[in-house]
Amino acid sequence: MTGQTVFRMALKSIFKNKMRTALTMLGIVIGVGAVIVMVAIGNGAQAQIKSQISGLGTNLIVVTAGSVNTGGANQGAQSFNRLTVDDVDAIKREATLLAGVSPVIVTRTQIVGGTGNWRAEVDGVSTDFFTIRDWATTSGDLFTDEDVRTKRTVVLLGATVAKNLWPDSDPVGQEIRLGKTPFTVAGVLAPKGQTANGSDQDDVVIVPYTTAQTRLNGFSFLGQILASASSPATLAPAQEEIKGIMRAAHAIPNGGTDDFTVRDQTAIAKAATSTSSIMTSLLAAIASVSLIVGGIGIMNIMLVSVTERTREIGIRMAIGARGADVMLQFLVESIVMCLLGGLLGLVAGVGGAALVGHFTGWSIATPASAVFLAIGFSAAVGIFFGFYPARKAAALDPIQALRFE
């Protein structure tokens, strides 16, 4: 028989009993749909994590205080702070692989203005900070190098702070108090959202670091130093360059222990996306169990079909059909049934993923690879579970088959 004839006969046999065929394909539909939904949710989570991490900054490098040993006991990270503005100046002056460097002075204080008061983090930074963090304003303007040099009392509000203090108006030009010091609102920062660990990046106010040192903090040491590599390819060399400059600035001898720590976001991104990837694979594996169950259902129905069509098989063999022809017919029926179920499951899965994203607000992303994998797996299920019934049909004795009642 030609391939076209086999395919046509397979379709005729499948749609001869529509209800039974629909119920048989249901397991494949549910299986493929579940796999698509799980993979879409998992990929959406990975994309969201990457977006959150990239929102922390462009090619971000963070320099923090190191540790110190006291009486033979290590006091832990950031227990010994020697970071100063001089370190920032040295990095700016000597580094060749950086797009920007900014000191960060961190404190928390009560903010009074607008409709009431709000306690938030206050960051004292330079103008490079906005380049490093890729942060712009939605209203007003960023402060300038002149503002930093003259220690002006200007402030930029994070979106959360602005919303809580001025829920119905634009605060630009308004006066607020940080602690006991009056400041003028220069602008409102664009929303950044949450970090991967759930902290709100918008619950912050930003001032020139010179103003923070003289008016708010009073300490000469920095909370951290932020830098940005000129490109992703120079991220690792830039870190080594910063380490060399810092060791020279702090007069650390060869073999001596660094009193600072230099790191980037790569490890965080890899860990977060790896965890998400594992969870996606696990969810997809659990969902694929229903595909196996659906395959077993198809095998059972095909075995019943062989029994019901035993006489038909005998007649075909009697008029010249070979065992291979009979086997091919039943195998094609199984594959076609699984593929139809796979296509319906694909539609259900994409639609289901969209509904989940709509009602939960989660990020959803259905990769093309998942679509091809689901359809390919459906065909594989049809071949695997259809082989035994097809082989059983091909092995029937024509004489016995013709006598079957």
C-alpha positions in Angstrom: 0.0 0.0 0.0 1.1 3.6 -0.7 1.8 6.0 2.2 -1.2 8.1 1.2 -3.5 5.0 1.3 -2.2 4.0 4.7 -2.7 7.5 6.1 -6.3 7.8 4.6 -7.2 4.4 6.1 -5.8 5.4 9.5 -7.9 8.6 9.5 -11.0 6.6 8.5 -10.4 4.1 11.4 -9.7 6.9 13.9 -12.8 8.9 13.2 -15.1 5.8 12.8 -15.7 6.0 16.6 -15.3 9.7 17.4 -16.2 9.5 21.1 -13.7 6.7 21.8 -11.0 8.5 19.9 -11.6 11.8 21.7 -11.4 10.0 25.1 -8.3 8.1 24.0 -6.5 11.3 22.9 -7.5 13.1 26.1 -4.5 11.8 28.0 -2.1 13.1 25.4 -3.9 16.5 25.2 -3.7 16.9 29.0 0.0 15.7 29.0 1.2 18.0 26.3 -0.8 20.9 27.7 0.6 20.4 31.2 4.2 20.3 29.9 3.7 23.5 27.8 2.2 25.3 30.8 4.9 24.2 33.2 7.7 25.1 30.8 6.2 28.4 30.0 5.9 29.3 33.7 9.5 28.1 34.4 10.9 30.1 31.5 9.0 33.1 32.4 10.4 32.9 36.0 13.9 32.6 34.5 13.4 35.7 32.3 12.0 37.6 35.3 15.0 36.7 37.4 17.4 37.8 34.7 15.5 41.0 34.3 15.6 41.7 38.1 19.4 41.0 38.2 20.1 43.2 35.1 18.1 45.9 36.8 20.7 46.0 39.6 23.1 47.6 37.1 25.0 47.3 33.8 28.0 45.0 34.2 27.9 45.8 37.9 30.9 45.3 40.1 30.5 45.8 43.9 33.4 46.6 46.3 32.6 46.0 49.9 34.5 46.0 53.2 36.5 42.9 54.1 37.0 41.0 57.2 39.4 41.1 60.1 40.9 38.5 62.5 40.6 39.3 66.2 42.4 37.0 68.6 42.5 34.3 65.9 38.8 34.6 65.2 37.6 35.9 61.8 34.9 38.5 62.4 33.2 37.9 59.0 32.5 39.9 55.9 32.4 43.7 56.1 33.6 43.7 59.7 36.6 45.9 58.9 35.7 48.9 56.7 38.6 50.9 55.2 36.7 52.1 52.0 37.1 55.8 51.4 36.5 58.4 48.7 40.3 58.2 48.1 39.8 54.6 46.9 37.1 55.8 44.5 39.5 58.5 43.2 42.3 56.0 42.7 40.0 53.6 40.8 38.8 56.4 38.6 42.3 57.6 38.0 44.0 54.3 37.2 41.3 51.9 35.9 41.1 51.5 32.1 38.3 48.9 31.9 35.5 50.8 33.7 32.5 52.9 32.4 31.9 54.4 35.8 32.7 54.4 39.5 30.6 55.7 42.4 30.9 55.7 46.2 27.8 54.7 48.1 27.1 56.0 51.6 24.1 54.1 53.1 22.0 55.3 56.0 18.4 55.2 57.1 16.4 58.1 58.3 13.0 59.5 58.7 11.7 61.5 55.7 9.2 64.2 56.4 7.3 65.9 53.6 4.2 65.8 51.4 1.3 64.0 53.2 3.3 62.7 56.2 6.6 60.9 56.9 8.3 57.8 55.6 11.4 55.9 56.8 13.6 54.8 54.0 17.2 54.1 52.9 19.2 57.1 52.0 22.1 56.5 49.5 24.8 59.1 49.0 26.3 58.7 45.5 28.1 60.4 42.6 26.6 61.1 39.2 28.3 57.9 37.8 25.8 55.9 40.0 23.0 56.6 37.5 25.1 55.3 34.6 26.1 52.2 36.6 22.6 51.4 37.6 21.1 52.5 34.3 18.6 54.7 36.3 16.7 57.6 34.9 13.9 59.9 36.2 10.2 60.0 35.4 10.0 63.6 36.4 12.6 66.3 37.2 16.3 65.8 36.6 19.2 63.9 38.1 21.7 66.0 40.2 24.9 67.1 38.5 28.6 67.0 39.2 28.3 70.6 40.3 25.7 69.6 42.9 28.1 67.0 44.2 31.1 69.4 44.3 29.1 72.1 46.1 27.4 69.7 48.5 23.9 70.9 47.5 20.9 69.6 49.5 19.1 68.1 46.6 17.4 64.7 46.7 16.0 62.2 44.2 13.0 60.1 45.4 12.5 56.5 44.6 9.1 55.6 43.2 7.8 54.0 46.4 8.8 57.0 48.6 7.3 59.5 46.1 4.0 57.5 45.9 3.7 57.4 49.7 4.5 61.0 50.4 2.9 62.5 47.3 0.3 60.0 46.1 -1.6 62.5 44.0 1.0 65.1 42.8 4.5 65.6 41.5 6.9 66.3 44.3 9.6 67.9 42.1 10.5 71.3 43.6 8.9 70.5 46.9 10.9 70.6 50.2 11.4 67.6 52.4 13.4 66.9 55.6 15.9 64.1 55.9 16.3 63.9 59.7 16.6 67.5 60.6 18.1 68.8 57.3 15.8 70.3 54.6 16.3 69.1 51.0 14.8 70.1 47.7 13.3 67.3 45.5 15.1 67.4 42.2 13.4 64.4 40.6 11.6 61.1 40.9 13.4 58.0 39.8 11.9 55.5 37.3 10.6 52.3 39.0 13.1 49.5 39.3 10.9 46.9 41.1 12.0 44.2 43.4 15.4 42.5 43.5 15.7 38.7 43.3 15.6 38.4 47.1 12.4 40.5 47.3 13.7 43.9 48.5 12.2 47.0 47.0 14.7 49.0 45.0 12.3 52.0 44.8 12.1 52.4 48.6 15.1 54.8 48.6 16.1 58.4 48.4 19.4 59.4 46.7 21.5 62.5 47.5 25.1 63.6 46.5 27.6 61.6 48.5 29.3 64.8 49.7 26.1 66.1 51.1 25.4 62.7 52.8 28.9 62.8 54.5 28.6 66.4 55.8 24.8 66.6 56.5 23.5 63.1 57.2 26.1 60.4 57.9 29.2 62.1 59.3 31.4 59.1 58.6 34.4 59.2 56.3 34.1 55.5 55.4 31.9 54.3 52.5 29.3 51.5 52.7 30.4 50.2 49.3 31.9 51.2 45.9 29.9 50.5 42.8 31.6 50.2 39.4 30.6 49.3 35.9 32.7 47.3 33.4 32.9 48.8 30.0 31.5 45.6 28.5 30.5 42.1 29.6 33.7 40.7 28.1 35.8 43.0 30.4 33.9 42.1 33.6 36.4 39.7 35.0 39.6 41.7 33.9 38.0 44.8 35.4 37.6 43.1 38.8 41.2 42.1 38.8 42.2 45.6 37.8 40.2 47.0 40.8 41.8 44.5 43.1 45.2 45.6 42.0 44.4 49.3 42.5 42.8 48.7 45.9 45.7 46.6 47.2 48.1 49.3 46.2 46.0 52.0 47.7 45.7 50.1 51.0 49.4 49.1 50.9 48.7 45.4 51.2 51.9 43.4 50.7 52.2 40.4 48.4 50.6 37.4 50.1 48.7 39.7 52.4 44.9 39.3 53.0 42.6 41.8 51.2 40.7 44.1 53.5 38.0 44.4 50.8 35.8 42.2 48.6 35.2 42.6 44.9 32.3 40.7 43.3 29.8 40.9 40.5 26.3 39.7 39.8 27.3 36.7 37.7 27.3 34.2 40.5 23.9 35.4 41.7 22.5 35.3 38.2 23.9 31.8 37.6 22.6 30.5 40.9 19.1 32.0 40.5 18.6 30.8 36.9 20.1 27.4 37.7 17.6 26.9 40.5 14.8 28.1 38.2 15.9 25.8 35.4 16.0 22.8 37.8 12.5 23.6 39.0 11.3 24.0 35.4 12.7 20.6 34.4 11.2 19.0 37.5 7.8 20.4 36.8 8.0 19.4 33.1 9.0 15.8 34.1 6.1 15.6 36.5 3.7 16.8 33.8 5.1 14.4 31.3 3.9 11.5 33.4 0.5 12.2 32.1 1.9 11.7 28.6 3.0 8.2 29.6 -0.5 7.5 31.1 -2.0 8.8 27.8 0.3 6.5 25.8 -0.8 3.5 27.9 -4.4 4.4 27.2 -3.7 4.5 23.5 -2.0 1.1 23.6 -5.0 -0.4 25.4 -7.5 1.1 22.8 -5.3 -0.2 20.0 -5.3 -3.7 21.5 -9.0 -3.5 21.7 -9.1 -2.3 18.1 -7.0 -5.3 17.0 -9.4 -7.7 18.6 -12.4 -5.9 17.1 -10.9 -5.9 13.6 -9.4 -9.4 13.7 -11.8 -10.6 10.9 -11.0 -7.5 8.8 -7.3 -8.2 9.2 -7.8 -11.8 8.1 -9.7 -10.6 4.9 -6.9 -8.2 4.0 -4.2 -10.8 4.5 -6.3 -13.3 2.4 -6.4 -10.9 -0.6 -2.6 -10.2 -0.5 -1.8 -7.8 2.3 1.5 -8.5 4.0 2.1 -8.5 7.7 4.2 -5.4 7.3 1.3 -3.6 5.7 -1.0 -4.5 8.6 1.6 -3.4 11.1 2.2 -0.1 9.3 -1.5 0.6 9.3 -2.0 0.2 13.0 1.3 2.0 13.8 0.2 5.0 11.7 -3.1 5.1 13.4 -1.4 5.3 16.8 1.0 8.0 15.6 -1.7 10.1 14.0 -3.9 9.8 17.1 -1.0 11.0 19.3 -0.1 13.8 17.0 -3.6 15.1 16.8 -3.7 14.9 20.6 -0.4 16.7 20.7 -1.6 19.6 18.5 -4.8 20.0 20.6 -2.6 19.9 23.8 -0.3 22.5 22.3 -3.3 24.9 21.8 -4.6 24.1 25.3 -1.1 24.6 26.8 -0.4 27.9 25.2 -3.9 29.1 26.1 -3.6 27.8 29.6 -0.2 29.5 30.1 -1.7 32.8 28.8 -4.6 32.5 31.3 -2.2 31.7 34.2 -0.2 34.8 33.3 -3.3 36.9 33.0 -4.8 35.9 36.4 -1.6 35.7 38.4 0.4 38.5 36.9 3.4 36.1 36.4 5.8 36.4 33.5 5.1 33.7 31.0 7.4 32.7 28.1 6.7 29.6 25.8 9.9 28.7 24.0 9.8 27.3 20.5 11.9 24.3 21.7 9.1 23.3 24.1 6.6 23.2 21.3 8.7 21.0 19.1 9.6 18.8 22.0 6.0 18.3 23.0 4.9 17.4 19.5 8.0 15.2 19.0 7.3 13.4 22.3 3.7 12.8 21.2 4.9 11.1 18.0 7.4 9.1 20.1 4.6 8.0 22.4 2.5 6.9 19.4 5.4 4.8 18.0 6.4 3.3 21.4 2.9 2.4 22.6 1.5 1.6 19.2 4.3 -0.8 18.3 3.0 -3.8 20.3 -0.6 -3.7 19.1 0.6 -3.2 15.5 3.0 -6.1 15.8 0.2 -8.3 17.4 -2.1 -7.4 14.4 0.7 -8.3 11.9 1.3 -11.6 13.6 -2.3 -12.9 13.3 -2.8 -16.1 11.3 -5.0 -15.3 8.3 -7.0 -18.6 8.6 -7.6 -18.1 12.4 -8.4 -14.4 11.8 -11.1 -15.3 9.1 -12.7 -17.8 11.6 -12.8 -15.2 14.4 -16.3 -14.3 15.5 
